[in-house]
Amino acid sequence: MVESDHFKMQAGLTNFVLSASEWIEKTNAVGIIVKKGKYGGTYAHKDIAFEFGSAISVSFKLYLITEFQRLKEEEQKQIGWSAKRELAKINYRIHTDAIKHNLIPQELTLQQTALVYANEADVLNVALFGITAKEWREQNPDLKGNMRDYATINELICLSNMENLNAVLIDENIPQSERLIKLNRIAIQQMSILENVEGREFLK
């Protein structure tokens, strides 16, 4: 008979007492230790502590369940945000390809090409966010990344749509100033719709 079987047999008796140190000594238990002295106490691995707490407290067990559910919901929200961010990145590639083939003559230097890309990116930034990337960095010197990293899911959805639309407008040789006006109007319309759609709280 192993020692744990003995404990099980004795557990139903009214005079049965088992300390943590006795359990460790007789079963060579791991994941739990007992320290004696002024600052002593019983310490256990978090899995053991959670199981013990759940066994002796219904409210603690309920807390663990609700907290787990909350964390899973937060995880799903983050996954949704990340997916929309990746979608925006993919559409950005489509957008930059359209610029390369339609707005950048072969005579341009690499520096000039970079300036044109930045300018077109700011067309979308101004249309949706109202400021350029440079203005955002100046207003938020302590933040890392760019304004799109701090966008809401609704803004990323709108941005994704605008990148596709801007690529089409570029293909049609519509001047940048006209595209900016069109994109701004589209951004206002789409954001208004997204912010007011009922039953779509997961987009917030």
Buried (B, 14 or more C-beta within 10 A) or exposed (E): EEEEEEBEEEEEEEEEEEEBBEBBEBEEBEEBBBEEEEEEEBEBEEEBBBEBBBEEEEEBBEEBEEEEEEEEEEEEEEEEBEEBBEBBEEBBEBBBEBBEEEBBEEEEEEEEBEEBBEEBBBBBBBBBBEBBBEBBBEEEEEEEEBBBEEBBBBBBBBBBBBBEBBBEBBEEEEEBEEBBEBBBEBBEEBBEEBBEEEEEEEBE
